[in-house]
Amino acid sequence: MLGGRFDLAEIISEGGTSTVYRAIDRIGLWAREQNPEVAVKVIQPHAKMRQKLVELLHREARLLRDCVHRNLVRIYDSDYDGKYHYLVMEFLKGRSLAQVLADRQGRALSPSVSLQIVRAAGQGLVHMHSLGIVHGDLKPGNIYMTSTGEIKIVDFGTALMLDLPPQGDRATALLDDIGLLTPAYASPEMLMGKSRAESDDVYSLAVVAYLTLTGNHPYAERPADEALNANLTPAPPPTISSAQWRVLASGLALNRRDRIDTVGEFVQRLARPRWFYRWCG
């Protein structure tokens, strides 16, 4: 039992620094809650750079526990039981988008399914941004498709406050030290350590959109800064209109000044039906 409260039932996932368990909340059982299941992320006692990981874990809980939205996994709290530092969150049944795409072996999703995923993830990001938080590591592995048809963003370990200078920001320094960013999905600005902006999440969401629409990464899995230096240009997906491609290409722009500023605008314009563009000329 963890913290005198959580019975660890089975391992959901395991990495080099932490393990995520399905657990039963004993207080939930005593209160006769309909679903006492939770997910618990435990920092491994001998993980490399453990103290910095512990700091990020508790910061994640503080930052996100009041960030409640249907498209975000619910973060309940974090704690320390004298041996283990852990984060308690909503337990989800389903699969990650990464698992779904891996099973398709490079075959694209239908445009309707792709846009459904992008719209739902986008709504979650818009809510985070309304609270002044940028996710910073959106990727297929952090988008969950539940067994009940919901789409939720998970893993907020890289979430940061907007409009803070990168120099002197403790959270940014921790991320740089630990290397939690996923280079193939991070914006050029994040890779270069610039101040965070909503457009960083726009870039990541656009990469996910392109991947689901084509089955391929827009820049062949290369980090954005390398793609910028190599002057790479992605090919338009054949299943969307030219107007939608202009929106997606703007989201994928490797210079922030050329990118759509907000996730809300990106999703709204990308999801517009073909007739809208024909009617508007």
C-alpha positions as CSV (number, residue, x, y, z in Angstrom):
1,M,0.0,0.0,0.0
2,L,1.2,3.5,-0.8
3,G,0.7,6.3,1.6
4,G,-1.6,4.2,3.7
5,R,-4.3,4.8,1.1
6,F,-3.6,3.4,-2.3
7,D,-3.4,-0.3,-3.1
8,L,-1.2,-0.7,-6.2
9,A,-3.0,-3.3,-8.4
10,E,-0.9,-3.5,-11.6
11,I,1.7,-1.6,-13.7
12,I,0.2,0.5,-16.5
13,S,3.6,1.8,-17.8
14,E,7.2,1.8,-16.7
15,G,10.1,4.0,-17.8
16,G,13.6,4.8,-16.6
17,T,12.4,7.3,-14.0
18,S,8.9,6.5,-13.0
19,T,6.3,3.8,-12.9
20,V,2.5,4.3,-13.4
21,Y,0.1,2.0,-11.6
22,R,-3.5,1.3,-11.6
23,A,-4.5,1.6,-8.0
24,I,-7.5,1.4,-5.7
25,D,-8.2,4.4,-3.4
26,R,-9.2,3.0,-0.1
27,I,-10.9,6.2,1.0
28,G,-12.9,5.9,-2.3
29,L,-13.9,2.4,-1.3
30,W,-14.9,3.5,2.2
31,A,-17.0,6.4,0.7
32,R,-18.6,3.8,-1.6
33,E,-17.6,5.8,-4.7
34,Q,-18.7,4.3,-7.9
35,N,-15.2,4.1,-9.3
36,P,-12.4,4.1,-6.7
37,E,-9.7,3.4,-9.3
38,V,-7.0,5.9,-9.9
39,A,-3.6,6.0,-11.7
40,V,-0.6,6.7,-9.5
41,K,2.8,7.8,-11.0
42,V,5.7,6.9,-8.6
43,I,9.2,8.3,-9.0
44,Q,11.6,5.4,-8.8
45,P,13.8,5.7,-5.7
46,H,17.1,5.3,-7.6
47,A,16.1,7.3,-10.7
48,K,18.8,9.4,-12.3
49,M,18.4,13.1,-11.3
50,R,15.7,12.0,-8.9
51,Q,15.5,15.2,-6.9
52,K,14.8,17.3,-10.0
53,L,12.2,14.8,-11.1
54,V,10.6,15.0,-7.6
55,E,10.4,18.7,-7.9
56,L,8.8,18.6,-11.3
57,L,6.3,16.0,-10.1
58,H,5.0,18.1,-7.2
59,R,5.1,21.2,-9.4
60,E,2.9,19.4,-12.0
61,A,0.3,18.6,-9.3
62,R,0.3,22.2,-8.0
63,L,0.0,23.6,-11.4
64,L,-2.7,21.3,-12.8
65,R,-4.9,20.1,-10.0
66,D,-7.3,22.9,-10.5
67,C,-7.2,22.6,-14.3
68,V,-10.3,20.6,-14.9
69,H,-11.6,20.0,-18.5
70,R,-13.2,17.0,-20.2
71,N,-10.2,16.8,-22.6
72,L,-7.6,16.8,-19.9
73,V,-6.8,13.9,-17.6
74,R,-7.7,15.0,-14.0
75,I,-4.7,15.5,-11.7
76,Y,-5.8,15.0,-8.1
77,D,-2.8,15.6,-5.9
78,S,0.8,14.6,-5.1
79,D,2.3,13.3,-1.9
80,Y,5.3,11.7,-0.2
81,D,5.0,8.7,2.2
82,G,8.5,8.8,3.6
83,K,9.9,6.6,0.8
84,Y,8.1,7.3,-2.4
85,H,7.1,10.6,-4.1
86,Y,3.9,10.0,-6.2
87,L,1.2,11.8,-8.3
88,V,-2.4,10.7,-8.1
89,M,-4.6,11.2,-11.2
90,E,-7.7,10.0,-13.1
91,F,-7.5,6.4,-14.3
92,L,-8.2,6.0,-18.0
93,K,-9.2,2.9,-19.9
94,G,-8.2,2.9,-23.5
95,R,-5.1,3.5,-25.7
96,S,-2.8,6.3,-26.6
97,L,-2.9,7.8,-30.1
98,A,0.7,6.5,-30.5
99,Q,-0.5,3.0,-30.0
100,V,-3.4,3.5,-32.5
101,L,-1.0,4.8,-35.1
102,A,1.6,2.1,-34.5
103,D,-1.1,-0.5,-35.2
104,R,-1.9,1.2,-38.5
105,Q,1.7,0.8,-39.6
106,G,2.0,4.1,-41.4
107,R,-1.6,4.3,-42.7
108,A,-3.3,7.6,-42.1
109,L,-6.5,8.1,-40.2
110,S,-9.6,9.3,-42.0
111,P,-9.8,13.1,-42.1
112,S,-13.0,13.1,-39.9
113,V,-11.3,11.1,-37.2
114,S,-8.1,13.1,-37.4
115,L,-10.0,16.4,-37.1
116,Q,-12.0,15.0,-34.2
117,I,-8.8,14.2,-32.3
118,V,-7.3,17.6,-33.2
119,R,-10.4,19.4,-32.1
120,A,-10.7,17.6,-28.8
121,A,-7.0,18.0,-28.0
122,G,-7.2,21.6,-29.0
123,Q,-10.1,22.3,-26.7
124,G,-8.0,20.9,-23.8
125,L,-5.1,23.1,-24.7
126,V,-7.3,26.2,-25.0
127,H,-8.4,25.6,-21.4
128,M,-4.8,25.3,-20.2
129,H,-3.9,28.5,-22.1
130,S,-6.8,30.3,-20.5
131,L,-5.2,29.6,-17.1
132,G,-1.8,30.8,-18.4
133,I,-0.3,27.3,-18.9
134,V,1.4,25.8,-21.9
135,H,1.7,22.0,-22.2
136,G,5.0,22.0,-24.0
137,D,5.1,18.3,-24.9
138,L,2.0,17.4,-26.9
139,K,2.6,14.2,-29.0
140,P,0.7,11.0,-29.9
141,G,1.9,9.3,-26.7
142,N,0.3,12.1,-24.6
143,I,-3.1,12.0,-26.3
144,Y,-5.4,9.2,-24.9
145,M,-8.4,7.7,-26.6
146,T,-10.6,6.2,-23.9
147,S,-12.8,3.2,-24.2
148,T,-15.9,5.5,-23.9
149,G,-14.8,7.6,-26.9
150,E,-13.3,10.5,-25.0
151,I,-10.0,12.1,-26.0
152,K,-7.8,13.4,-23.2
153,I,-4.4,15.0,-23.0
154,V,-2.1,13.3,-20.4
155,D,1.3,13.9,-18.9
156,F,1.8,17.5,-17.8
157,G,5.4,17.0,-16.7
158,T,6.6,19.7,-19.1
159,A,3.7,22.2,-18.4
160,L,5.0,25.7,-17.8
161,M,3.5,29.1,-17.1
162,L,3.2,31.4,-20.1
163,D,5.0,34.8,-20.4
164,L,7.9,34.0,-18.0
165,P,11.4,34.8,-19.1
166,P,13.4,31.6,-19.8
167,Q,16.4,32.9,-17.8
168,G,16.0,32.5,-14.1
169,D,12.9,30.3,-14.5
170,R,13.4,27.3,-12.2
171,A,11.0,25.0,-14.1
172,T,12.6,25.7,-17.5
173,A,16.0,25.0,-16.0
174,L,14.8,21.7,-14.7
175,L,13.4,20.7,-18.1
176,D,16.7,21.6,-19.8
177,D,18.6,19.6,-17.2
178,I,16.4,16.5,-17.4
179,G,15.7,16.7,-21.2
180,L,12.0,15.9,-21.0
181,L,11.1,17.7,-24.2
182,T,10.4,15.4,-27.3
183,P,12.5,17.0,-30.0
184,A,10.4,15.8,-32.9
185,Y,7.3,17.5,-31.5
186,A,8.7,20.6,-29.8
187,S,8.7,24.0,-31.5
188,P,12.0,25.6,-32.6
189,E,11.5,28.2,-30.0
190,M,11.2,25.6,-27.2
191,L,14.3,23.8,-28.5
192,M,16.2,27.1,-28.4
193,G,15.1,27.9,-24.9
194,K,13.0,30.9,-25.7
195,S,10.1,32.2,-23.7
196,R,7.0,30.0,-23.9
197,A,3.9,31.0,-26.0
198,E,0.6,29.4,-27.0
199,S,2.1,29.0,-30.5
200,D,4.5,26.4,-29.1
201,D,1.5,24.1,-28.5
202,V,0.1,25.1,-31.9
203,Y,3.2,23.7,-33.6
204,S,3.0,20.4,-31.6
205,L,-0.7,20.0,-32.4
206,A,-0.1,20.7,-36.1
207,V,2.6,18.0,-36.2
208,V,0.1,15.6,-34.6
209,A,-2.6,16.6,-37.1
210,Y,-0.2,16.1,-40.0
211,L,0.9,12.7,-38.7
212,T,-2.7,11.5,-38.3
213,L,-3.7,12.8,-41.8
214,T,-0.7,11.2,-43.6
215,G,0.8,8.5,-41.4
216,N,4.1,10.4,-41.6
217,H,5.9,13.1,-39.5
218,P,6.0,16.4,-41.5
219,Y,9.8,16.7,-41.1
220,A,10.7,12.9,-41.1
221,E,11.0,12.9,-37.3
222,R,13.7,15.6,-37.4
223,P,13.6,18.2,-34.7
224,A,12.2,21.6,-35.8
225,D,15.5,23.4,-35.5
226,E,17.2,20.9,-37.8
227,A,14.3,21.1,-40.2
228,L,14.6,24.9,-40.2
229,N,18.4,24.7,-40.9
230,A,17.8,22.2,-43.7
231,N,14.9,24.3,-45.2
232,L,12.6,21.3,-45.2
233,T,9.0,21.7,-46.5
234,P,6.3,19.1,-45.9
235,A,4.1,17.9,-48.7
236,P,0.3,18.7,-48.5
237,P,-1.9,15.8,-47.3
238,P,-4.0,14.6,-50.2
239,T,-7.2,14.2,-48.1
240,I,-7.7,17.9,-47.1
241,S,-8.6,21.0,-49.1
242,S,-6.0,23.5,-50.2
243,A,-7.5,26.0,-47.8
244,Q,-7.1,23.6,-44.9
245,W,-3.6,22.9,-46.0
246,R,-2.8,26.6,-45.7
247,V,-4.0,26.5,-42.1
248,L,-2.0,23.4,-41.3
249,A,1.1,24.7,-43.0
250,S,0.8,27.9,-40.9
251,G,0.6,25.7,-37.8
252,L,3.8,23.9,-38.9
253,A,5.7,27.1,-39.6
254,L,9.2,26.9,-38.3
255,N,9.3,30.6,-37.4
256,R,6.9,31.8,-34.7
257,R,6.1,35.0,-36.6
258,D,4.7,32.9,-39.5
259,R,2.6,30.6,-37.2
260,I,-1.0,30.9,-36.2
261,D,-0.9,32.5,-32.7
262,T,-3.5,30.5,-30.8
263,V,-4.7,26.9,-30.7
264,G,-8.3,28.1,-30.8
265,E,-7.9,29.9,-34.1
266,F,-5.9,26.9,-35.6
267,V,-8.5,24.4,-34.7
268,Q,-11.4,26.6,-35.8
269,R,-9.9,27.3,-39.2
270,L,-8.7,23.7,-39.8
271,A,-12.1,22.2,-38.9
272,R,-14.1,24.4,-41.3
273,P,-15.9,22.3,-43.9
274,R,-15.0,22.6,-47.6
275,W,-18.2,24.4,-48.4
276,F,-17.3,27.2,-46.1
277,Y,-14.2,28.0,-48.1
278,R,-16.0,27.7,-51.4
279,W,-18.8,30.0,-50.1
280,C,-16.2,32.5,-48.9
281,G,-14.3,32.3,-52.1
